[in-house]
């Protein structure tokens, strides 16, 4: 796999741990201080802000908005699953939702259609404009010390594919916790990286660790490290779930890692899988399947839902 020997320990300012990989000039360490894997050195936050504000969707993800629209009927299944969990945990009429890194706004639209009062905050100009075109309110900018307190207080906060991108995910989660009402719900969704299926697929196909993608992906979580981080800041983890493990296609011989068309075809198959269960009236079977995968540390994403005491 190209991982560096575990006895090689990297110390970088306040970060220290065994180096487990190296990519694009970055070392990836299993940081003893943070409790999760991340790159060193961490890039300059201001340079990252400029990239995400102006160029990320244009240069790095030029097809993302189009594909998100094409996928929304399928994505709404997971969005509704998540919102139903929030509603069950909150009870009553507590329905004020913040989506940090709200992207093209589809989750906000789904929540609004269920009666939630929604707000997004999103650094990308293109994504924020798209979200507004869907009829949802989005503040354009980064969630941080200068913006957090001005957003208000919320019953539920989501961070979907955010923590892997930020230099200090611990600080960001603490700021989110501070504007969450007591008894409120915080949901974090990140790629489930260095998973057993990834390790097995890498060995079977002789592939490098394709999921390591600095400087855009700085942090690499799994279910346990994400849960540990959330509990470390005083939250109580109550639910885990995931999505279909794309790496399963690699284990069956479909190497999509450098083939976008094949990757899209494999993605279409997982959409068909979920939709077939839904159309057969087996919503709870689909949900139970993903909870079972999550309990085994499997699935493409690590989704952890926690409550603020």
N, C-alpha and C positions, 0 to 999 in steps of 0.2 A: 503493500500500500504506500510505501514511501514515507511512513511515519518515522520520526527520529527516535532514537533510543530513549527509553523513559528516564534514564539516569541523567540525561542532559537537562539541566535546570536553567531557566532563563529568569533573570531578575531585571525588571525594568521599572524604575521608580518604585511605586508601591505595589507593583504586580510581580508575582513570582510563582513559578510552577514548572513542571516538566513540559518540554516542547514536544508536541505530538504531531506536528505537520509544519510545512513551510510552503507558501504560495505567493507569487507575485511580489517577492521581497519582504513579505511579512512572516513572522513566526506566529504559530498558533500554539498557545500554552493552555494547560489545564490549571487555571489560576487558583492558588490556595487561598488568596485573600478574598476573591470574588465568589468562589464556589462554582464557577462555570468556565467554559472554554472561551477564549477570545484572542484577538490578534495583539501583537506588540511589534512595533510601537503603535499606539492609538493615533489616528490621524488628527490633524488640526480641526477642531469643531467648526471654525468659521469657514474653512474651505469646504467642509461637508455641507454646511448650510447653503452656500452658494450653489453647489452642485444639485442639491435636492430641490431648491427653489426654482432654478432656471432650466436645468438640463436633464434631469433624471428621466422623465417620461419622454422627452424628445430624443435623447441620445441612447440611453441604456435600455429603455422599455418602449420603443416606438409603437409596438402593436398592443400594448397592455390595455389601453382604454377600449380598443376595438374588441379584443378578446373578452374583456370583462363584460361588455355588453352582450356578446354572444353567449356567455356562460351564465348570465344572471338567472334564468329560469331554474337552472340546476343549483347555483349558489344560494338561491333563496331557500332551498331546503335546509341547509346548514344555518343560514341566518335565522330562520324561524325556530329551529331547534334551540339555538342560543337564547333567543328572546323569550321563549317559553320557560327556559331555566331561570332567567332573570325574574320573570313574572312570578314564578312559583316561589323563589327565594324572597322576593320583596313583599309579595302579597299586596292587598289593598290597592290604592291608586298611586303608588310611588312610580312615576313614569318619566323622570327627567334623565336623559341619556346624553353622554358625551362620547364621541368617537374620536380618539386621538390618532392622527394619521389616517383621516377618513377616506383618502384616495378618491375614486370617482363617485362616491356617495351612494352606492347601491344599498349598503347596509342601513344607512340613515333613512333611505326611502322606504325600505321594508319595515323598519321600526315605526316610522311616521304613519304608515298605513294601518298599523296595529294600535294606534292611539298614543304612541310615545311622543313626548316633547323633546325634539332632537337638536343637537348642535354638533358640528364637526370642526376640527381644526386640522389644517392640511398645508404643508409648505409649498407644494407644487402648484404653480399658477394654472397649468393645464388641467390638473385633476380637480382643483377647487372650482374652476369655471364649469367643468362638466357636472360636478355635484349640484351646483346652483341651478343648472339647466333642468335638473330633476325635481326642483322645487323644495330643496332642503337648505337650511342655513349653515354656512361654513365660514369660519374665520380663517383667513389666509395667513399662515405663519407657522412658526415652530412652537410646540408646547414646551415651555421652559419657565424659569423664574419670572421673567418679564411679562408673560402672558397668562400664566396659570390662574392667578388670583382674580384676574379680570373676567374670567369665563363664568364664574358663579359656582354653585354647588350642585352635586348630582347624586342620583340614586343608583345609577349604573354607569360604569366607564369601561370602554373597550379599547384595547391596543392590539390591532390586528396587523401582524407583520411589521412591527415597529422596533421592538427591542433588539433585534439582530442588527439594526442599522446605526444605533446611537453609541457614542463613546462611553457614556455613563448610564447604563440601564438602571442601576440602583437608585441614583438620584432622580431619574425620571419617574420611577415607580413611587418613590416617596412623595414627590409633588402630586402625583395622581391621587394617592391615598389621602393627602391633606384636603382635597376638595371633594372627597367622597363623604356622603352623609353616613353617620353611624348606622350599621346594619346594611349599608350599601354593598353593591356587588362590583367587583373588578374582574374583568375577563381579559386574559392575555393569550394571544395566539402567535406562536413562533414556529419556524421550521424545526422538525424533530431530527436533529443532526447527530452523526456518529451513531445512528441506530443500528440494531442487529441486522436488519435487512440491507442497509447501506454497506456495512462491513462485509456481509456475505456476497453481495452483488459485486463489490469491488474486487474481492478475491476471485470470484467465479469468472468475471469478464477481464481480469487483469487491468482494471481501470485505476487511475489516480482518484483521489477524493474529489469528485466533481462538484460536491456540494460546498466546498470551501471557495468563497468568492469575495476576497478582499479587493478593494477597500469598501465595497458596498455592504457586504456582510462582515461585521466586526465581531459579533458574538455568536456562539454556537451552544444552543441549549438542548436538553432532553427533558422528559417529564420530571425527573427527580430534581435536576438542578433548577428548573423553573419554579417548581413547588417550593424548594428550599429557599429560593430568593424571595418569593412572596411571603412565606411564613417568617422569614428573617426580619421583614419590615412590619410585622405585627398583624398580617392578614391570616385568615383561616381558610385553607384550601378545602373546597367541598365537592368539586366535580372535575373530572378529566374526560376529555373526548379527543377525537382526531378525525382525519379524513383518509380516504383510500390510499394505501401505500404505493406510490408510483414505482418504488424500487422493486415491487413484485414483478413488474414487467421485465426489468433487467434480469431477475432471477429466472424468468421464463425465456430468456434469450433475445429480448428486444432492447438493443442498446440505443437508447434515444439521446444519450448524453451529448453527442455532437451532431444530432440530426433533428432539427426543430420540427420538420414535418412528421417524423415518426413520433416525437414527443407529443405533438398535438393529437395524433391518432390514438396514442395510448391514453391521453387525457380524455378523449371522447369516449373511450371504453369505460372509464371509471364513472363518467357522467351517465352512461347507459345503465351501468350496474345500479347506481343509486336511484335513478328514475324508475327502473323496472320494479324495484322494491316498493317505492312510493306508489306507483300506479296499481300495484297488486294489493294495496291496503296494508302493507307491512311496514309502516312508518316506525313502529316500536321495535321491530326486528332490526331495521337499519340502525336505529339509535343504539340498540343493545350491542350490535356488531362493533360499532366504533368505540363504545365504552370498553368492550372486551379487549380490542386491540390496544387501546390506551393503557389498560391495566397491565398489559404485557410489554409496554414500552415501544409499541409498534405504531405505524401510521405516519403519513407524510408530515403532519403537523402535531405539535404539542399544544393542546388547548387546556388551560387550567383556569377554573373559575373559583374565586375566593370571596369571602365576606369580611367586611371591616367590623370588628366587635364594637 
